Amino acid sequence: MQAIRFDGRVLFLSGDARIVRRQLQGEDIDRAAAGILRDDVSTDEITPLPSLVHFDDEIGRHAHTGYRAGDDNPIPLDALRLGGFGVLVAGRRYGKGSSREHAPLAERAAGIQLVIAESFERIYRQNCDNIGLFTSTDLGLLDGIRAGEAIPLTDLLQGRDELAARILAAGGLLEYGRAHLADARPASSPDGAAPRTLVQKIIARHLLAEPGRRWDAEPGSGGFVRARFRFIHEIYTAMAAHMLHRCYGRPLALHEPDTILCFEDHNAYAHRSPTHRRQNLLPAIRRLSDGHRAFARDYGLKDHGHLAGEEGSEGISHALMAEAYAVPGEICVGTDSHTPHSGALGCLAFGVGTTDMANAFMTGAIRLTVPEALLVRLEGNLPPGVTAKDVVLKLLAEPRIRAGLGLGRVFEFAGPVVSAMSIDERTTLTNMTAELGGFTGIVAPDAETARFIRERRGNEVVIEDWMASDPGAPYAAELTLDCSALTPMLAAPGDPGNGVSCDELTTPVPVGIAYGGSCTAGKREDFDQYHEVLHWAAARGLKVPDNVTFYLQFGTVAVRRYCEERGYLDTFRRVGAQILNPACGACAQCGPGVSSLADEVTISAINRNFPGRSGPGQVWLASPPTVAASAIAGEIVSFGRLQSQILGTPGHVQRQNDD
């Protein structure tokens, strides 16, 4: 039986910074001495912003430099490598957040051979497989590892699908793809008349067959599918090119390059990011952009790039995918955890890592472990002023979700609240499946889907009868939320799951930065919501206080044009908002709206607030109306609360006459 001996020390990622530091200083401890292990270790912590400009062994020096234990960052630069660690041990939902493959690459480059956690986020673990980094959820392996015993491969792979074992045995996905996927062909759909979910039906229509291997595409099993579109953005393109040229040489024979899309959406405002300027990251950012553009140019790929003669880009990848590309019943994949955005159109859309995308560029094959499905029914009616963002923040705070109910599953959103939502609002639900821990989110296409595509693209689409889950379709679980009593929600700093109603704030929370934008909140309807609040404020002579900086950033050029045509920009400027062209911006710590100091407080419409995500300050998540109202009030308030303050006791809110 094949077995592996893991060299190096064991580092327990404790929630106590003192315990972490003791290990870094040379003390070896056991599981009991480690105390409570950190849950929810995010990829933002494993590889904070300065590490993202590297894709060689240099990245290993940055591993876990953003790790938070209480209020401390106990792991300094190069500590993992210099400490001689080979195994990391943590709690639940390890690797949550971004699809950035930089995280496992950094760990491997620092000498880590195995990560043990109580549970893993799907993309992180798949990225580990793809680069040959072992993962396990069996903490019982620790005694043998610390005793220097070789661990049987069967023990390491317990509970994993057969494909994961094959990829790890091959040394990683690129090696596996080169050996096994060149001749992959469309497979016949599985037989049977059993009821199926919409996602099961989509997968069945896009199966690929590997020579000599049978795949039944049952939940939990792994195989490959063909996607209609594959997209990548500039943080990952140079890394993918480096991998491919090293593995395949030059030039590359890309599979169906006309279905590959490139986006420069993250770094279009990096020159205005406090973090990038302070840490002198701009030369490396320019190298990333140069590598991205060279790859797109060399292989004739469609590149949605920076705007000519002005700041910003054509648009954020997810927003542009929904506006111009995603199709009901098809599959699209991208190198970003928020790729599920397009699931609002009835498209199976999910994020993958760099190696997954590099393999897909060459073979056309997308690795997929078939997920279970969670049916989320949104019942009742949304009260006035409550948005899809409030619904998601409420779901994130649900005990069953926080306990992992949706981990790795498809979130299928249904019910009267969903049916009444526009596509823009539905994309907020599916986009933030990433924060909910899911594989993806999806909404069955309907007349609203057809209307959206007709309006945005001028195309007619037929919603076919099969594009819905069957009665009696198999769901791993169901979750029902009565939205009728829902109020505007917040997520307190540190995690999107720290949900609290705006009405539950017992003391004022002053803000210094308000940010409205990102893929989650930079769409047309989001700007309708910003405008509703700000038009009301402008009509009463209200402006953003001098001690608050308020940014509004469009998701795409089409959204900017929409706002221009409706006269929104005049209203925004009258109240003192700073208007930014499309880009990911503050969400990815890549533009205006990023904090510079630990005591700065931001109210933001972005999708996640992990430690360090948008600078060192404290980020509260909220809906577009709440962000706009808080910008005017100078403290966190809902629009309804702002109206009450102004009509009742408005003294603490700055009031100015229009010029």
N, C-alpha and C positions, 0 to 999 in steps of 0.2 A: 504493500500500500504506500502510495506517495505521501510524504510528510514534509513539513517545512519547519525549520528552526528559526525563530525570530531573534536576531541579535539586537543588542541595545537595551536600554533601560525602559521601564514603564512609567509614563507620566499620567497621573490621574488629574483630570481637569476638574478640580474641586471648585465649589462656589466660594471657598475661603481663600483669599489672596495669599494669606500667610502660609497655607499648606502648599500652594503652588510654588511660592518662592523657596520654601524649604527643599522641594524636589529639585528646583533649578540650581540650588546651591550644593547639590550632591547627595541629599538624603533620599534613600529608597524606602518607600512606605508600602503598606498593604492596603487592601480595599477598605478595611474597617477604619484605618487611620485617615483615609481620604475624606471622610465625612460625606456630606451631600454633594453628589456630582452635579455639574452644571447641565441643565436642560437648555434646549433651544439655542445651542451654539450656532451662530449664523456664519455664512460665508463672508459677510462683511467684516466679521471679527477675525476669521482665519486669514483672510487676505484683504486688509484695508486698502484704501485708495492708492497709496504709494507703490504697492506691489503690482498693480494692474498694468504697469508699463513694462513688466518683465515677462518673458516666456522661456527663459533658459534657467540654468541652475541658480542664478542670482535671486530668483524668486524665493528660494528656500530660506534665505536670510530673514524674510519678512513673515514667515509662518507664525500665525497666532499673535502677532504684535497688537492686534486690536481686541484680543480676548479680554472680556470684562468679568471681574469677580467682585461683586459689590460695586464700589465706586472706583476700583483700581484697575489698571492695566498691568498685571504682574509679569508679563512675558516680554522682555526687551528684544531688540533686533538680534538675530542669530542665536537666540537662547536654545532653541530646540536642537539645532545641529551641534552646537558646542557642548550641550548637555549629554550627548550620546544617546538620545532616546530613539527607540525603535517601535514603540507601541503607545498609542493614545487611548485613554478610557474616559468616556463621558456618559451623560444621561440620555434623555429622550430627545427625539427630533433633531439629531445632529446634522449639521450642514443645511439648515433651513435658509430660505431666501433665494439668492441669485443662482443662476445656472453656471456661474463662472467656474470654469475648470481650473482656474488659477489656484483654487483652494486645495484640492488634492495634489496638484502639481507642486505647490509649495511644501506641503507635508512630505511628499515623497522626496523632494530635493533636500529637505532638512534631515532625511534619514529615516523617516517613518515608513514602516513596512506593513503595519496593521493598525486599523482603527476599530476599537470595540465600543459600541454604544447600545443603549437599551432599544433605540429605534433610530432610523435614518430617514432623511428626506430623499425622495426618489431620484432626483437629478444628481444630487451629490453622490449617492451610492453608485449610480450607473457610470458617472464620470470616473469614480475609483476603479471600477471594473475595466473600463476602457483603457486606462493607463497601467493596469497591473498592480494597483494598490489593493490589498486585501481588506475586507470589512467583515465584521461579525457582530451579532447581537447576543452572543453567548459569553456572559461574564465569567462563566465557569471555566473558561479556557485559561484564566489568568494564573491559577496555581501552577499548571504545567509550564506555561511560558516563563514565569518567574523562576522556576526550577531548572530552566534550560532544556526542557524536553522538546522534541520535535512534535509538532501538532499534525495529526492526519489531515490530509486535504478534505476528506469527507466531513470531518468535524467543522472545518472552516467554511465549507459550502452548505452546511445544513440549512434547509429552508429556502435555498436559492433555486431559481429555475435552471434547467439544464443548459441553456444558452450562456448564462453567466459563467458557469463552470468551464464551458468550451472556450469562451473569450479569455478568461484568466489563464487557462492552460496554454493558449496560443501566445500569451505575452501581451495581449491588448487587442483592441478592436481593429486597428489598421492592419495589423498582421493577419488577424482572422479574416477581414474583408478581402484582402489581396488573395488569400488562399481559397476562400469558399464562396465569395459573392459575385465574382465576375460573370458567372453564368446564371445568376438568380433570375427567375422568370415569373410572370403572374401565375398565381395558383388558383385553382377552382375553389369556390366558396364551400365551407363545410356544409355537409348535408344535414337535413333535419328540419322539422317543422316546429320546434320548440320556440316559445316566445323569446324575443331578443330585445335588448335596449338599442337605442339609436346608435350608440358608439360601437356596439358589437356588429351592427349591420354595416357601418362604414368600414370597420376593420376588415370584415369578410370580403368586401368589394376591392380591397387594396392589398391583399396578401401576396407575398412573394415566396416562391418555393426554392429552397437551396438543393442542389444536387445531393442525393444520398441522405437527406434529412427530412423527416416528416414533422409538421407542426400542426397541431389541432386548434390552435388559437383559443384555447380555453383560458379563463381567468387564472393568472399566476404563471402562465407559460410564456416563454420568450421566443421571438422570431423577428421577421423583418416585413415591412410594408413599403409601398411606393407612395410618395407624396406628390401632390400637384405642384407645390412650391416649397423651396428650401431657402431660408434667408439668414443672413449673417450681418453683424455690425462691426464697426471699426475696432472695438476692443479685442475682438477675437480673430479678425481676418488674417493679420500677420502671423498669429500663432498657428492657424490652420494651414496657411501657405508654408510655413516652416516645417510643420509635420509632414505635409504631403510631398514637398520637394525632397525631404530627407528619405522618405519611404519609397517614393515612386520615381524620383528624378525629375528632369525637366525636358521638354514641356509636359504638362499634364494633359491627359485625355479626359476632360470632365464629362460626366454623364448628363446629357440634355441641358447644356448651359443656359438655354433660353428659359428654363424654369428655376434658375438661381437668381436671387435678388440680393443686392448689397445696400446697406444703409449707413450713412454717417450721421447718426443722431445723438450720440452721447457727448461728443467733445466739441461741438460747434461753439459752445460758450466757455470752453475751458480757460480761455485767456482772462475771463472775468471771475474765475473761481478763486476765492481766498486761499483755499488749500493748495491748488496747483501753483499759484504764485509764491506762496510762502515756502513750499517745499521744492521749488525750482523743477517742477515736473513738465513744463511746457515743451522743452526740447524732446523729451521722450514721447510726449503726446504727438508731436509733429512726425516723429518716426513711425508711430502707429498709423497715423493717417496716410503717410507716404506708402507704407506697406499695403494698406487697404486699397488705395487707389491703384497701385501697381498691379495687384492681383486682379482687380476688376478690369483694368485696361488690357493686361496681357491675355486675358481669356475672354474678352468681349462680353462681360457681364453687365447687366443693368444696375447702375449705381445711383441711388437717390442721395445726392451729396449736399454739400454746403451751398447756400444761396450766393449767387454772383453779385459782388458789389455791396453786400450787406451782411450783417451778422445772422447766424442761424442756419438751419438746414431746411430741406424740403418737407421734412416731417419725421415724427417718431415712427419707428418701424411698425409697431402694433397698430397705431392709428391708421397709417397708410395701408397696411394689409387689409384692414376692415373696409376702408374707403374704396380701395381699387382692385383688390385681388381675391380675397377669400370667397369661396363658393360653397353653398350648402351641399352636404354629402361628400365633400372631398377632405383631404388631409393636407395640412401645412405645418411645417416645423421651423423653428428659429432658435438661434443661440441666445435665448433670453427666457427667463422664468415666466415672464408675462405674455408669452406667445398665446396662452389660452384666451386672450382678448377676443380673437376672431371666432371663438366658440359661440358667441352671441348670434352668429349667422348660421348656426347649424353645421359648422365646419369642425372637424376634429383637429384641433390645433394644440400643439404642446411644445415645450421647450426642451432643448438638448444641449449637451456640452460641445466643446470644440472638436474633440475627437469624433464624436458621433456625426457632426456636420462634415468634417473632413472625409470621413468614410462615405457619407451620403453623396458628397460632391463627385467621388470617383465611381461609386457603384450604383447610385440611385436608391440604395437600400437604407431604410430607417429602422434602427433597432427599437423594438417595442416589447415590453412585458405587459401582457393584456391586463388591464386594471379591472377591479370590481367597480360597481357603480353605487353611488349614494343619491337617492332621490330627495331633493330639497323642495318642499312645497311651501310657497309663500302665499298664505291665505289672507282674506280680508281685503282691506283697501289702505293704501298709504295715506296717512293724514297730510294735510297741506304743509308744505315746507320740509317734508321728509323725503329723502332721495335714496337712490340705489346704494350710494356710499354708506348711508346710515344703516341700511339693511345689512351690508357686508360687515360693518363694524359690530353690529349686534350679533351676527352669526359667529364672528371671531371670538366673541366673549362667551358664547354658549359653552357650558361645562363639557358637553359631549364632544364638541369640536376641540376644545383645549385638551381633552384627554386623548385625542388622536382618532376620532371617529372617521374623519375624512382622509387620513394619511394615505397618500398614494392612490386614492380613488377618483373616479370621475364624479364631479358634482353636476347632476342633471337638474337644472332649475325649471320648475313648473308651477302651475297654480295661477289664480286670477291676477295676482299682483304682477307676475312676470308677463302674462298676456297683455296687460295694459301698458307695459313699459315700451318706450322707444328702443331702437337698436343701440343708440348711444348709452342709454341707461343699462341695458342688458350687458353691454361690454364691460361695465364696471363690475358686475357680478362675476362674469367669467374671468376677467383680468385678475381679480384678486383671489381666484382659486389658488394662486401661488401662495398667498398668505394663509389661506385656509388649510394648506398642506396637501392639496389634491394633485392628482395627475393632470387634470384639466377640468374645465367647466364647459357646459354646452346647453343650448336652448334649442328645442325643436323649431325648425324654420316654419314661418307662417306668412300671412299676408303682409305683416309689418316688415318681414325680411325682404320680400319681393319689392315693397315700396322703397325701402332703403336703397337697394341696389339700383333700382330704376332712377331714383333721385340723384344718387351720388355718381353713378357711372353711365347713365343713359341706356342701360341694358335691361332686357327682360329676362327673368329667371323663372323657371317652372318649379314649383314646390311639388315634388313627386310624392305619391301615396306612401312609399316605403320610408320616408324621412321623418319617422317618429317611432318612439318605443312602442312595442306591442303591449296590449293588455296582458297582464300577468308576467311581464318581463322580469328577469331576476335582478333584484337589488340586494346588496349586502346589508343595507339599512335604509331607513327613511327618517327624515327630520322635517318637522312642520313648524313653521314660525307664523304666528298670527301677527300681522303687521299693523292691525287697526289701531293699536295703542302705542305704536312705536314713536319715539321722540328723537330729535337730533342727537347723534352719538359722537363720542370722541374715543380715541385710543390714547391713553396716557403714555408718556415717554418710555422707551425701552423695548416695546413689542406691540405689533398690531392687535394682539389679543387682549391688551389691557383696556378693555372697553368700559366706558362709563357714560351715562347720559349727561348731556350738557346741564340739565336741570339739577344734577346731583353735585355739581361743584359747590362746595360750602364756603370757599374763600375765593376772592378774585385771583385770576392767573394773568398777570400782565404779559404782553407779547412784544417782542422787538422786531420780529420778522413775520410776515404773512406771505404765503406762497400758494398761488393757484396755477396749476399746470400739471404736466406729466401725462403719460399715456392714459392714466386712470381718470384724469380730471382736466384734460385739455381739449375736449371735444365740443361740438357745436352746442349741445344741450347744457354742458357744464358752463359754457359762456353765457347761455341764456340765464342760468341761475346766478352767476356772478352779477350779470347786468341787472337782474330784478332787484337785488339788494342795493347795488350801487346807484341805480337810478332813483330808488326811494331815498337813499341818503343824499344824493346831489340835490334833489328837489327840496330838501330841508336845510341846505347849506352846510351839510356835514362833509368833512374831509378826513383823510388819514392823519392822525396826530404826528407831530414832528419826530417823536421818538419811535415811530414804527416805519419800517420799510416794507412796502407792499408790492409784490411782483405778480403779474399775470402773463403766463407764457402759453402761446398757442401750441396745439398738438401737431397741426399740419398747416401748410400754406392755405389750403382750402378753408380751414377754420378761420384763419385771419381774414380771408376775403369775405366770408360769411359775416364776420363782425363789422367789417368796413361797410358792407352794403346796408347793414341795419343801424349804422350810426353809433354802435356801441363804444367805439374808441374815444369819442368825444366825452362820453360819460365817464369812462375809466380815467381819462386824464383830468377831468374836472375834480374828481375826488382825490387825486394824487397818486394813482397807481402807476407803476413803471411797467411798460408794455414790452414784452420780449418776443422775438421771432421763435419759430418752432425749434425745439431741442429737448433732450431729457433733462438737462439743466440741474437744478438743485436736488432733484430726486436721487441722482447718482453722484452727488457732490461735485458736479461738473459745470457749475455756472452760478449766476447770481441767485441769492436765496440761501446759500450755505452759511452756517454759523461759523464764527471764528473763535468764540470763547465758550467755556463750559457752562457759564451761567446764563447764556443767551437762550431765550425761549422762542420757539417757532410754532406757529399754527400753520398746518400744511395740508393740502389736498392730495398729496402723493399716497402711495400704497403701503409703504413700510417705514418704520421708525426704529430699526435696530440700532444699538449703540454705534455711533460713528457714521451712520448711514448718510446723514446730511450735515456733517461737521460735528464738532465736539459738544454742541449745545443740546438742549432738551427739545425734542420734537413731539408735538401733539398732532395726531391725525384727525381730520374732520372732513365734512362734505364741503363742496363749493360754497353754498350759502353761508355756512358757519365760518369759513375762512374769510369771506368778504365782510360779514358782520363784525367779526373779531378785529379785522384790520381797521374798521371805522371806530370801533369802541376802544381799541388799544388794550383790550383784554378778551379772554375767551368767552364768547357769548353766541347763542343761536340768533338767527334773524328775528325770531319772535321775541326773545329777551331784549334785543337791541331796540325793537319797536316799543316795547314796554318802557324801557329806560328813557327813550327820547320823549315819548308822550307823557311819561310820569315825572321822573326825577333825572333829568339829563345832565346834571351839573358836571360830572366827571368826564363827559365826552366832549372833545373839542368841537366847537361849532364855529364855522367861518362863513362869511358871505362869499358868493362866487365873484370872481374878478370881472 
